């Protein structure tokens, strides 16, 4: 046996030269540096691809029409008052006499019958001493506490006549009221007409309930005739 090194160069042959390992920047091996660079590049590329996919998805959603919600409109039915307020008639408390100032014979008696049927207390009809009247006038005796209310009711049922205090002396035959507190001076416009003709039913009105912050509104209703 020999103690010779098998790698030792043989005599006469040149000694082999060893190549040092390649190193990268900072002394690290080139292979490790390349691996790190490739990993970084892969991460960046993956991020860009993911970002592009996200943008495409957002663009697709943005092209669709936005949803709109339509609130249901609820119409509340508001009760409407269709009643017409008419003051009650006062027929008692004073006697009524009709004086003919129209020149139509018998018209005062016929009007007395109409007023009696409406509930008034009537005296016997008489004639007026004043010139003929076109429009009737209702007089009342101010010394009778109920006479004005009764006179107002008579004027109402006869179509809305004017109401005045009786002159002195009263313009009727005899020149005295007697037991009467109300005098109807019957003119030609109301002679020989019924109370239904003189005072047709009142036109009903529709009164809407007040709205918060608003005023009550009343609307007349026109009915066909």
C-alpha angles and dihedrals in degrees: 000000000000130000094221121137109243089211094052112110116258118245112277096019124101119254115256116252119228117220113223116235116266113253131196131217113317092017098288119133116268093235093060092049092050091051092052092049092050091049092051091048090051092051092049093048091048091050091050092050092048092048091050091051091050092051092049090052091050092050091052092052092047092057094063119093114259116252114250123200117212115206115225111245111225115201112204117212107231116204112241125211109224096173122120117220110227121174113241118257120252106211102158133064100056134049118236126217124191117214118197109236095152103079089233107126115236094007094116092055092049092049089050089057091051093051092046089054088054090058103263123137106242135200123205112289119254141179130265122240093204124089116278115287129217095201123037122242128204117215126192134195108241091205089067110079095210098037097091094052091047091047091050090052092049090050089050097053091045092059104276107307125182116266121213139163113268115261121235116275098026111242094239135101110286092022093242135097095216108185093345122105097181129051124194112203098203112214130194094260091064101030117122093004127123123236089248089059093045097045112030118188112291117255107256118236130213113224114195117210114256115268119222106273093007139090130253111265123209119198123190116229118222114211124198117251 
